[in-house]
Amino acid sequence: MASCAAIKFIHTANPLMSMTPQEKQEIKNKANKATIEYFKKEKNIDVTITDTEFSSELGGLKLFVNGYISNDKNKTFSVVVSSTNDYEVRELSSP
């Protein structure tokens, strides 16, 4: 009985454990879209996404999104997107 409770706790604390690969990809796609829209709206620039990874933080579904300005690969950016907060984008570094 205790092992079942521990497994249930792990899945509650880290929802990624119970997601299918398709569900994870859907969240990544939404984070990428939110990032592209953020840069277009806030900075009027087009960006290209190069990498999207889930945070290892327990309990939260935050994603690290990296990329570059579409017309200049030397101008890179990193943001954190919170899938639990309506895909809010926070900049970590930007051009």
N, C-alpha and C positions, 0 to 999 in steps of 0.2 A: 504494500500500500504506500509506503514512504517513497519508493522509487517512482510510482505513478505521479505522486505529488511533485517530486523533483522535476520530472519531465514536463509536467504542466507548467511549473514555474519557469523553466527555461524557455518554453515556447511563448509564455506571456511576457517575460523580460526581453526576449529577443524574437520578435515576430518573423524575422527572416528565416528562422529555422523551419517554420511551417509553410512557407511560400513555395509555390512551384516556380520553375525557371521562367515560365511565361509571365507570372505575376511580377517577378523581380524585373524582367525586361520592360514590362509596362510602366513600372515606377521609374526606371531609368529613362525611358522615352519621355515621360512627363517632365522629369527633372531637366532633361536636355531642352525640351520645348520651352520651359519656363526660363531657362538661362538665355536662350536665343532671344526670347521676347523681352526679357529684362534689359539686355544690352541694346536692343533696338529702341526700346522706349526711353530708357534712362540716358543713354549715351549716343544714340543715333548711329550705331555701328553694327555691322554684320560680323558674326563670329562663327568659327568652325569648332565643333566639339571634337576633342581627341580621345578623351577618357572619362568614364563615369564609374565610380566605385562607391559601394555602400560603406558608411562609417562602421567601425567595429564597436561603437558605443552601444551599450546595452539599453534597451527600452526605447530608443529613438530610431527613426528611419531617416537619417540624414545621409545625403550623398555628396561626395566631392566630385565636382565637375571641372575639368580642365580643358583648355583649348587655346585658340589664338584668333587674332583679328583676321578676318578672311583675306584681306589683301596684303597682310604682312605677317608671315609666320614667326618673325622675331618678337612680335608683341603678344606675349602670352598672358593668360589669366587663370585664376583659380577661384572658384566660388563654392559655398556650401548651400545646398538646397534642402529644405526641411519638407519632407513629404507629409508630415503630420500637421504642418502649419500652412496648408493651401499652397504648397510648393514655393514658399518664400525663398528668395535668393539673397544671400549675404556674400559680399566680396571679401576674399582673403587677400588677393593681389590682382591688380589690373593694370593695363597699359596706361 
